[in-house]
Amino acid sequence: MDKRTIARRQFLATSAGVVAATAVAGGRAWADSKAKPAGLAVLGGEPVRKNKSWPAWPYVDDNVVNSIVKTTKSGIWCRIQSPHGTVPTWEIEFAKLVGAKGCVATGSGTQALHTAVEALGIGPGDEVITSPYTDPGTIAAILAARALPVLADLDPESYQIDPVEVEKRITQYTKAIMPVHMMGQPAHMERFLEIAKKHNLKVIEDACQGHLSVYQGKPLGTIGDVGCFSFQTSKTISCGEGGAIVSNNEDLLDRCYTVHNHGTSRRGRTEVAGPKYRMNELEGAILMGQLPTVRERFELRNKNANYLREQLKGFQGLVPQKLYEGTESGAWYLFPMSYHKEHFAGASRATFLKALSAEGVDLSPYISNGLHREPWIENVLGNRVYKELFPKEHLQAYREHTACPNCDRVCDEMAMLWASGPLLGTQEDMREVVDAIMKVYENRNEFAKV
């Protein structure tokens, strides 16, 4: 008997255990269930979830509506009209919520990141190391300061930037590391702090997806020099567009305020060059209206995410995101998994997603290409400004070392549940997610032909 046969038998035994565990936990093991659908829905059978929807997102209740109406009627629509408006109040409350000394609210997460970069004195001729697997806003914040984003590869199981790869990319131009807390889960922060101390670098946390997550006793955004959040519509705390900068360094927060207020300080003097990135009062009103129930939703997402992780434990066909030791809770902006087609009769991810969608559970590939494969690199390297700021040999080496194979792998394997709304569902909803996955798995030889 060859090793592949043994491995296959071991896997099937593990998968059977997962289905059995589902039954013990209150889910349905298909072999014992009277409600077992007759065949895959994609082939004409009954779906696991039929005519069901997920909790709506973004979140709206009477508190949110009343807060907007109150602010609208007040006539105070800009933060500079009153020191007691919704934006200054939100800054105080959000700082409390994440355990920071202070907060500066902005118009987006990208604006928050750019403000932080500028306030740290990072600019033309400098480099910031960050992840290729992130929203373009991460690198846009660096490019807006005319610094150069340097992309380091990922840990393919956590989907986070790999500290080993980060250290390889440090040069004489490097001024900061910008780890991204992907999917709302903590990156390997203690390693980044060690690297930053060793090389005298700043650490800017891109926590745009990581609201309220806690790592080794510290909320995300408060571990590095500065942390940045997004309140864009899809985020777990949202107001359409919006962002925030938090820090325990009050002098840095003061500089952030000056930068985001078109260079004008709290003292009323125009002191530096800066954009106008102020959050408006109506955005602040939406956020203040959500505040009473934010923690409740956070805890429900963690409960449901932990349930899914436990039910999928040991299942090699669809493997949840690896969490670093010390991860106490996560924002669960997304519930991400890696799809391994070798355990689904070789069916492509697209075929698997189609079969699962027919069962009433939609997963998504999320980011199709890492930023190392996007055309911005050639645009920047051909830009006159960057040609003048960096030696030709350095830019050529930069071009030659853009490969991020682990990021490519993550892009190819990702299958995620959009969690802001779905993870607010019931435990029955979560059981049905697992049931749908197991149903497709058990019929893998059939759906692989679709």
QUIBELZI-V632628 format. One record per pair of residues at least 4 apart in sequence whose ideal C-beta (glycine too) atoms are under 6 Angstrom apart, sorted by the first residue. I is the first residue (numbers start at 1). GAP is how many residues later the second one is. Records with the same first field share a line. If there is no record, write none. Layout:
# QUIBELZI-V632628
I = GAP ; GAP
This chain:
# QUIBELZI-V632628
1 = 4
11 = 305
14 = 300
15 = 300
18 = 296 ; 297
19 = 10 ; 419
20 = 9
22 = 5 ; 289 ; 412
23 = 6
27 = 404 ; 407
28 = 5 ; 407
30 = 6
37 = 8 ; 9
38 = 7
39 = 4 ; 6
40 = 5 ; 403 ; 407
41 = 4 ; 6 ; 317 ; 318
42 = 313 ; 316 ; 408
47 = 312 ; 313
48 = 311 ; 312 ; 384 ; 387 ; 388 ; 391
49 = 311 ; 383
54 = 367 ; 368 ; 371
55 = 366 ; 369 ; 370
57 = 363 ; 364
58 = 175 ; 180
60 = 4
62 = 4
63 = 226 ; 229
64 = 222 ; 225 ; 226
67 = 218 ; 221 ; 222
68 = 217
71 = 15 ; 210 ; 211 ; 214
76 = 5 ; 6 ; 9 ; 205
77 = 204
79 = 6 ; 8 ; 199
83 = 5
85 = 196
86 = 4 ; 195 ; 198 ; 199 ; 202
87 = 18 ; 192 ; 194 ; 197
90 = 4 ; 15 ; 194 ; 197 ; 198
91 = 12 ; 14
93 = 198
94 = 9 ; 150
95 = 5 ; 7 ; 8
98 = 121 ; 123 ; 148
99 = 120 ; 123
100 = 122 ; 146 ; 148
101 = 147 ; 149
102 = 151
103 = 141 ; 143
104 = 141 ; 149 ; 152 ; 153 ; 156
105 = 139 ; 174
106 = 5 ; 6 ; 137 ; 154 ; 171 ; 173
107 = 4 ; 170 ; 172
108 = 133 ; 135
109 = 99 ; 121 ; 134
110 = 27 ; 30 ; 31
111 = 132 ; 166
112 = 116 ; 131 ; 132 ; 133
113 = 28 ; 115
114 = 27 ; 30
115 = 130 ; 141 ; 144 ; 145 ; 162
116 = 88 ; 110 ; 112 ; 129
117 = 5 ; 24 ; 28
118 = 27 ; 141
119 = 136 ; 137 ; 140
120 = 82
122 = 4 ; 23 ; 25 ; 53 ; 54
123 = 22 ; 23 ; 24
124 = 22 ; 265
125 = 264
126 = 21 ; 47 ; 49
127 = 21 ; 23 ; 46 ; 47
128 = 14 ; 19 ; 21 ; 48 ; 50
129 = 21 ; 23 ; 37 ; 40 ; 48
130 = 8 ; 19 ; 48
131 = 30 ; 49
132 = 19 ; 238 ; 239 ; 240 ; 272 ; 275
133 = 21 ; 237 ; 274 ; 277
134 = 4 ; 46
136 = 4
138 = 42 ; 68
139 = 4 ; 10 ; 232
142 = 5 ; 7
150 = 19
151 = 221
152 = 9 ; 13 ; 14 ; 17
153 = 9 ; 12 ; 251 ; 253 ; 254
154 = 8 ; 252 ; 253 ; 256
155 = 5 ; 7
156 = 250 ; 253 ; 254
157 = 165
158 = 164
159 = 23 ; 162 ; 251
160 = 22 ; 27
161 = 18
163 = 25 ; 28
166 = 11
167 = 28
170 = 4 ; 29
176 = 25 ; 26 ; 28
177 = 15 ; 19 ; 24 ; 26
178 = 26 ; 28
179 = 8 ; 13
180 = 26
181 = 5 ; 6 ; 26 ; 29 ; 39
183 = 150 ; 151 ; 153
184 = 25 ; 26 ; 29 ; 146 ; 147 ; 148 ; 149
185 = 138 ; 145
186 = 27 ; 29 ; 34 ; 141
188 = 136
189 = 26 ; 34
192 = 11
196 = 5 ; 7
202 = 23
203 = 21 ; 22
204 = 22
205 = 16 ; 19 ; 22
206 = 22
207 = 13 ; 14 ; 20 ; 22
208 = 21 ; 22
209 = 124
210 = 10 ; 121
211 = 25 ; 26 ; 120
212 = 86
213 = 7 ; 116 ; 117 ; 118
214 = 5 ; 114 ; 115
215 = 111 ; 112
216 = 110
218 = 4 ; 5
221 = 6 ; 25
226 = 21
227 = 19
228 = 17
229 = 15
230 = 5 ; 13
231 = 4 ; 6 ; 7 ; 8 ; 11
232 = 9
233 = 5 ; 7
234 = 186
236 = 95 ; 97 ; 184
237 = 57
239 = 44 ; 47 ; 48
242 = 37 ; 41
245 = 11
247 = 5 ; 6
257 = 4 ; 9
258 = 7 ; 13 ; 14
259 = 15
260 = 17
262 = 12 ; 14
263 = 7 ; 9 ; 10 ; 11
264 = 6
265 = 4 ; 6
279 = 4 ; 5
290 = 4
300 = 124
301 = 4 ; 31 ; 122
302 = 27
304 = 119 ; 126
305 = 27 ; 30
307 = 123
308 = 122
309 = 11
311 = 123
312 = 8
316 = 27
317 = 23 ; 26 ; 27 ; 124
318 = 19 ; 21 ; 119
319 = 18 ; 19
320 = 17
321 = 15
323 = 4
332 = 87 ; 91
333 = 86
334 = 82 ; 85
335 = 82 ; 84
336 = 80
337 = 78
338 = 75
339 = 10 ; 74 ; 76
341 = 5 ; 6
344 = 8 ; 100
345 = 99 ; 100 ; 103
347 = 4 ; 5 ; 101
351 = 99
353 = 10
355 = 85 ; 92
356 = 5 ; 80 ; 84
357 = 5
359 = 77
361 = 72 ; 75
363 = 52 ; 54
364 = 52
365 = 49
366 = 48 ; 50
367 = 44
369 = 4
370 = 34 ; 37 ; 41
372 = 30 ; 32
376 = 4
380 = 6
381 = 14 ; 18
386 = 4
390 = 4 ; 5
410 = 4
417 = 5
419 = 4
425 = 4
431 = 4
440 = 7
443 = 4
444 = 4
